[in-house]
Amino acid sequence: MKTDLEKLFSGMLTKEQLMTHLVNIVDHLAELQKNSENFGNILLDKKHIFLDHFSNRLVFMYLPVKDNVFEKVSMSEFFKELIASTSYDENDDLQFFVKLHNYLACTTELRLQEFKEKLIEFSGRSGNKKEAVTEPNTNFYSPGFITRALALADEGTTVLGTFTERDDQEEGTTALGVDNGMLPKPFLLEEATGEKIVVTKEVFKLGRDPEQADYASNNKVVGRIHAELITFDGEYFLIDKHSRNGSYLNGVKLSPNEKIKIKHEDRIKLANQEFVFKLF
């Protein structure tokens, strides 16, 4: 019996479940990258990477270049797609998920060891706990004789490692859709109408003037350029631009030109128009 990664990452995952999945995938890919001269021909597609429950091995497909009919994706794109299609338990350390989203959104060339270190950092593990995560699982099957493994690839899939999971991680529902491997952009949800306003720029202007504002409100008490949403170094900020009727974050009025950090599900009010800021 085999389960592909799409099913493994479906359903609602906790931080610990996601950490277990990602760290193990990173460990095996890092081992393959170290030992294989043809690592670029490994198919990074969650529908074609399998967990074999009988042998408890992680099974990859190797495609010779001449027969490769699949679109190649980079390591960064692979993990972006994987995370973008995953549903999170927002009651379980939401900051971990937010930091993970922001890191991947800003990463074009993903390095496996650095990614693993970031995962541990974001999870808040240190000292002995960190060692527990980085220590290889004694049940792992070592790829070892990689040349032989790749030579057998034309005959079908090649077992290149293993993957350890708990029983509760096998539960899942229908896999969510993906957006071509790109992470969703942050957005404002307008409370009165339910309108979704996607933040598409690093400096995103909110106001009433359609010629200057990136989001133009029809509300007459909103200023021409009332406020700005700033994206910087994976974090988000709100700035009031000397508006007449004020900008508010979670009920607290901002001072003009005051740069205030905002997070997932913060409530923003421009004059009397209310929004909820969301990362996903």
C-alpha positions as CSV (number, residue, x, y, z in Angstrom):
1,M,0.0,0.0,0.0
2,K,1.4,3.4,-1.0
3,T,0.3,7.0,0.0
4,D,1.5,9.9,-2.1
5,L,2.6,13.2,-0.5
6,E,-0.5,14.9,-1.7
7,K,-2.6,12.7,0.6
8,L,-0.1,12.8,3.4
9,F,-0.3,16.6,3.5
10,S,-4.1,16.7,3.2
11,G,-6.4,17.3,6.1
12,M,-5.7,19.6,9.1
13,L,-2.0,19.4,10.2
14,T,-0.5,20.5,13.5
15,K,2.9,22.0,13.8
16,E,4.4,18.8,15.1
17,Q,2.9,16.8,12.2
18,L,4.2,19.3,9.6
19,M,7.6,19.4,11.2
20,T,7.9,15.6,11.2
21,H,6.9,15.4,7.5
22,L,9.1,18.3,6.3
23,V,12.3,17.4,8.3
24,N,12.2,13.8,7.0
25,I,11.7,14.9,3.4
26,V,14.5,17.4,3.7
27,D,16.8,14.8,5.3
28,H,16.2,12.3,2.4
29,L,16.6,14.9,-0.3
30,A,19.8,16.1,1.3
31,E,21.2,12.6,1.3
32,L,20.2,12.1,-2.3
33,Q,21.7,15.4,-3.3
34,K,24.9,14.5,-1.6
35,N,25.3,11.0,-3.2
36,S,23.7,11.4,-6.7
37,E,25.3,13.0,-9.7
38,N,21.9,12.9,-11.4
39,F,19.8,14.5,-8.6
40,G,18.2,16.9,-11.1
41,N,16.3,14.0,-12.6
42,I,14.5,13.2,-9.4
43,L,10.8,14.0,-9.9
44,L,9.8,16.6,-7.4
45,D,6.0,16.1,-7.6
46,K,3.9,15.4,-4.5
47,K,1.7,13.1,-6.6
48,H,4.7,11.0,-7.6
49,I,6.5,10.7,-4.2
50,F,5.1,7.8,-2.2
51,L,5.2,6.4,1.3
52,D,5.3,2.6,1.1
53,H,3.6,1.4,4.3
54,F,4.9,-2.2,3.9
55,S,8.5,-1.2,3.8
56,N,8.1,2.2,5.5
57,R,10.2,3.7,2.7
58,L,9.9,7.0,0.9
59,V,9.8,6.2,-2.9
60,F,10.9,8.7,-5.5
61,M,10.8,8.5,-9.3
62,Y,13.9,9.1,-11.3
63,L,13.4,10.2,-14.9
64,P,16.1,10.1,-17.5
65,V,16.3,13.4,-19.4
66,K,15.5,11.9,-22.7
67,D,12.2,10.4,-21.4
68,N,11.3,13.3,-19.1
69,V,7.8,14.5,-20.0
70,F,7.2,16.2,-16.7
71,E,7.8,19.9,-16.1
72,K,10.8,20.3,-13.9
73,V,10.4,22.4,-10.8
74,S,13.0,23.8,-8.5
75,M,13.4,22.8,-4.8
76,S,11.9,26.1,-3.8
77,E,8.9,25.7,-6.0
78,F,8.4,22.1,-4.8
79,F,8.2,23.2,-1.1
80,K,6.1,26.3,-1.9
81,E,3.5,24.1,-3.6
82,L,3.5,21.6,-0.8
83,I,3.0,24.3,1.9
84,A,0.5,26.3,-0.2
85,S,-1.8,23.2,-0.5
86,T,-1.6,22.4,3.2
87,S,-4.3,23.2,5.7
88,Y,-3.1,24.3,9.2
89,D,-4.6,24.1,12.7
90,E,-4.6,27.8,13.4
91,N,-4.9,27.1,17.2
92,D,-1.5,25.4,17.2
93,D,1.3,28.0,17.1
94,L,0.1,30.1,14.3
95,Q,3.4,32.1,14.3
96,F,5.2,29.0,13.1
97,F,3.0,28.7,10.0
98,V,3.2,32.4,9.3
99,K,7.1,32.4,9.5
100,L,7.2,29.4,7.3
101,H,5.0,31.0,4.7
102,N,7.0,34.2,4.7
103,Y,10.4,32.4,4.5
104,L,9.3,30.4,1.4
105,A,7.7,33.4,-0.2
106,C,11.0,35.3,0.0
107,T,13.2,32.3,-1.1
108,T,14.0,31.8,-4.8
109,E,16.9,29.3,-4.3
110,L,16.2,27.0,-1.4
111,R,19.2,25.2,0.3
112,L,18.1,22.1,2.2
113,Q,20.3,22.5,5.3
114,E,19.4,26.1,5.7
115,F,15.7,25.3,5.3
116,K,16.0,22.6,8.0
117,E,17.7,25.1,10.3
118,K,14.9,27.6,9.7
119,L,12.3,25.0,10.4
120,I,13.9,24.3,13.8
121,E,14.3,28.0,14.5
122,F,10.6,28.7,13.6
123,S,9.4,25.9,15.8
124,G,11.2,27.3,18.8
125,R,13.3,24.2,19.4
126,S,16.8,24.5,20.9
127,G,19.3,22.6,22.9
128,N,18.4,18.9,23.4
129,K,15.2,19.4,21.5
130,K,17.1,20.5,18.4
131,E,19.3,17.4,18.6
132,A,16.2,15.2,18.8
133,V,15.0,16.7,15.5
134,T,18.4,16.5,13.6
135,E,19.3,13.0,14.8
136,P,18.8,10.5,11.9
137,N,16.0,8.0,12.4
138,T,17.5,4.6,13.1
139,N,14.9,2.9,10.9
140,F,16.0,4.8,7.8
141,Y,17.1,2.8,4.8
142,S,20.3,4.4,3.5
143,P,20.4,5.0,-0.2
144,G,24.0,3.8,-0.2
145,F,24.6,2.3,-3.6
146,I,23.1,5.2,-5.5
147,T,24.6,4.3,-8.9
148,R,22.8,0.9,-8.8
149,A,19.6,2.6,-7.7
150,L,19.6,5.1,-10.6
151,A,20.5,2.4,-13.1
152,L,17.3,0.5,-12.1
153,A,15.2,3.7,-12.7
154,D,14.1,2.8,-16.2
155,E,12.3,-0.3,-14.8
156,G,10.0,1.8,-12.6
157,T,10.2,3.8,-9.4
158,T,13.3,3.6,-7.3
159,V,13.4,3.4,-3.5
160,L,15.8,6.1,-2.4
161,G,15.1,6.4,1.3
162,T,12.4,6.0,4.0
163,F,9.9,8.1,5.8
164,T,8.7,7.6,9.4
165,E,5.2,8.7,10.4
166,R,2.8,8.3,13.3
167,D,-0.6,6.6,12.8
168,D,-2.4,9.9,13.4
169,Q,-0.6,11.4,10.5
170,E,-2.1,9.0,8.1
171,E,-5.6,10.4,8.6
172,G,-6.6,12.9,5.9
173,T,-9.3,14.2,3.7
174,T,-9.5,15.4,0.1
175,A,-6.3,17.3,-0.9
176,L,-6.7,21.0,-1.3
177,G,-6.0,22.7,-4.6
178,V,-2.7,24.5,-5.4
179,D,-1.9,27.7,-7.2
180,N,0.9,26.6,-9.6
181,G,3.3,26.4,-6.7
182,M,3.0,30.0,-5.6
183,L,2.1,30.9,-2.1
184,P,-1.0,32.9,-1.5
185,K,-0.5,36.6,-1.0
186,P,-1.7,38.4,2.1
187,F,-5.1,40.2,1.8
188,L,-7.6,42.4,3.5
189,L,-11.1,41.0,4.0
190,E,-13.7,43.9,4.0
191,E,-16.1,43.1,6.8
192,A,-19.3,44.7,5.5
193,T,-19.1,43.2,2.0
194,G,-16.7,40.3,2.3
195,E,-14.6,41.7,-0.5
196,K,-11.1,40.2,-0.7
197,I,-8.4,42.8,-1.4
198,V,-5.1,41.1,-2.3
199,V,-1.9,43.0,-1.3
200,T,0.1,42.9,-4.5
201,K,2.8,45.4,-3.8
202,E,5.5,46.1,-1.2
203,V,3.9,49.5,-0.6
204,F,0.2,49.0,-1.0
205,K,-1.9,52.3,-0.8
206,L,-5.3,52.3,0.6
207,G,-7.6,55.3,0.0
208,R,-10.4,56.9,-2.0
209,D,-8.5,58.2,-5.0
210,P,-8.6,55.6,-7.8
211,E,-5.7,57.2,-9.6
212,Q,-3.3,56.9,-6.6
213,A,-4.6,54.2,-4.4
214,D,-4.0,50.5,-5.0
215,Y,-7.3,49.9,-3.3
216,A,-9.9,52.6,-4.0
217,S,-12.7,52.8,-1.5
218,N,-16.1,54.3,-2.2
219,N,-16.4,55.4,1.4
220,K,-16.4,59.2,1.5
221,V,-14.9,59.4,5.0
222,V,-11.8,57.5,3.9
223,G,-9.0,59.8,2.8
224,R,-7.6,60.1,-0.7
225,I,-4.5,58.2,0.4
226,H,-5.6,57.1,3.9
227,A,-3.0,54.5,4.8
228,E,-0.3,52.1,3.5
229,L,0.4,48.4,4.0
230,I,4.1,47.8,3.8
231,T,5.7,44.4,3.2
232,F,9.4,44.3,4.3
233,D,11.7,41.4,5.0
234,G,8.8,38.9,5.4
235,E,6.8,41.1,7.8
236,Y,3.9,43.5,7.4
237,F,3.2,47.0,8.7
238,L,0.4,49.6,8.6
239,I,1.1,53.3,8.3
240,D,-1.5,56.1,8.7
241,K,-0.9,58.8,6.1
242,H,-2.1,61.8,8.1
243,S,-5.8,60.8,7.5
244,R,-8.5,63.1,8.8
245,N,-10.6,60.4,10.3
246,G,-7.8,58.1,11.6
247,S,-6.6,54.6,11.1
248,Y,-7.0,51.9,13.8
249,L,-5.3,48.6,14.6
250,N,-7.3,46.3,16.9
251,G,-9.2,49.3,18.2
252,V,-6.1,51.5,18.9
253,K,-5.7,54.7,16.9
254,L,-2.4,55.1,15.0
255,S,-0.4,58.3,15.1
256,P,0.3,59.8,11.7
257,N,3.2,58.1,9.9
258,E,3.6,55.6,12.7
259,K,4.8,52.3,11.4
260,I,3.0,49.5,13.2
261,K,3.7,45.8,12.7
262,I,0.6,43.7,11.8
263,K,-0.1,40.0,11.9
264,H,-2.6,37.4,10.7
265,E,-6.2,38.2,11.7
266,D,-5.5,41.7,13.0
267,R,-8.4,44.1,12.6
268,I,-7.8,47.3,10.7
269,K,-10.2,50.3,10.5
270,L,-9.9,53.2,8.1
271,A,-12.2,55.8,9.5
272,N,-15.4,53.7,9.9
273,Q,-14.5,51.0,7.3
274,E,-13.3,47.8,8.8
275,F,-11.1,45.0,7.5
276,V,-9.4,41.8,8.7
277,F,-5.8,41.2,7.6
278,K,-5.1,37.6,6.6
279,L,-2.0,35.8,5.4
280,F,-3.9,32.8,4.1
